[in-house]
Amino acid sequence: MPALWIAHVIVTDEEAYGKYAKLAGPAIAKHGGHFIARAARYVQLEGRDRPRNVVAKFPSVEAAEACYHSPEYQEALSHARNASDRDLVIVETTE
């Protein structure tokens, strides 16, 4: 089953986070993922507001998790760790 990688982010250092974004896209694509929403318009209905929301679709939960743990993504993530406050979850779709 396909899976969604859903991130809710507050960016605290635009320059460093830009380095993350530049590297993260190719890492996600390498693992079969593609963005279906990336920092687009949103409406916050409940919970903590995080102005950057990203959704990527992967072929499976396993592919999404493999991407997260990959050396390429971990290199990208090293730029985001001190440049953002993030929540990230992988959710299997029902389709």
N, C-alpha and C positions, 0 to 999 in steps of 0.2 A: 504494500500500500504506500502511496506517496505520503510525504511528511512535510510539515511546515516548520521552518525555523523562524521564531518570532522574537524580535528584540525590541525592548523599550529602553530608550537611552536619553540621558542628560549629558550633553557634551560640556566639559569644563575647560578643555584646551583644544581649540579649533585646529591649530597647526599639527599637533601630535595626532589628533583624531583623523585628520586628513591623510596622514601617512598610513594609519590603520585602514581607512576606506580604500586607498589605492591598492593595498596588498590583499585585502579581504575578498574583493570581487573576483580576481583570478583564482584564489583558493576555493571559493565556493563553486565557481564554474568547473574547476578541475574535478570536483566530486559530484558533478551532475546537477548542481543547483542553479537556479536562476531567480532573480528578484521579481516579485510580483507587486511589491509595494516598497518604496524606499524614500523616507522623509517626505511623504505626500501629505495632503490635507487630511485632517483627522478631527474627530469629535471625542473629547474625553467625557465619558458618562459616569464612571466610577473609578475609585482608586487613585493612586498617585499619578499626577500628570507628568509625562515624559515627552518632550516635544519632538523627539526623533523616534519614529517607529518604522521598523524594517521587517518585511516578510519575504522569505526566500522559500521556494519549493524545491524539494529533493525527491529522488525516486523512492526513498525509504527512510525510516528512522535511522537505520544502520548507516546509510550513506551520509546523512546529516551529522550523525555523531562522529563518524570517521573524519569528516571534514573538520569538525571542531578540534579533534585531537591531532590533526595532521601537522607536520612541521611547518608547512606554508601558512596555515591559519594561525598557529601559535606565534609565528613571527609577526604576523599582522596584529594579533591580540596584544603583543608586548607594547605596542604603541597606544592602545586603547585603555589599558589597565589604569594608568594614572591620569588619563585624559577624559574619563567619563564615569558616570554612575549607570550601570547597565543591569537589566534583567534579560535573560535569554532562556527560551524554552523550545523544545522540539515536540511537536504534536502530530501524531499520525492522523491523516485525513480519513473520512468515511467513504471517499470515492475511490 
